[in-house]
Amino acid sequence: MPELAFTTPEYKLFPSPRNRHREVFLHEVFVPHPYALIDLPSFHLKGKYSLFAAHRLADGKNGQLVTFELEADALRFSSEFKPD
């Protein structure tokens, strides 16, 4: 049975079951809205991406972590994402 959660130096992460790519990419955006719906395919991103429910270890804040293969995709997401 695969591990349900794992810890990085900054976060405890719970992968979304809808992820096509089950890895943490270099470019990260923390969304401090744990219940916001994030529809990543609607952003028409160029590279790979993954979504995780996240617990930020530094301050105990819960949210979501979106990771991107390409920095341009992370910048686009940051500028276009509006929480519900």
Buried (B, 14 or more C-beta within 10 A) or exposed (E): EEEEEEEEEEBBBBBBEEBEBEEBBEBBBBBEEEEEEBEBEEBEBEBBBBBBBBBBEEEEEEBBBBBBBBEEBBEBBEEEBEEE
